[in-house]
Amino acid sequence: MPMTKTFTENDLIRFLYNELTENESEAIERAILTDQNLQDQINKLRKLQEDMDDIKVAPSKRTIRKILDFSKGFEVQSA
């Protein structure tokens, strides 16, 4: 009887962002084919990944002003 590998959520996130070794990716791909729970987890994480990619984030004008005011206190030196 083959041993079942357990993957952490971190493993699955690394899989989605192509941050695993080839062997690790292949192991997850094989497991996804036969494990419905793993398929569900991957699908939920993919949806979350897509949702996060759609988020537009920008600093407020107040934050930009504070950064610019702070940076005025530093002198730029050329090399």
Secondary structure, 3 states (H helix, E strand, C coil): CCCCCCCCHHHHHHHHCCCCCHHHHHHHHHHHHHCHHHHHHHHHHHHHHHHHHHCCCCCCHHHHHHHHHHHCCCCCCCC
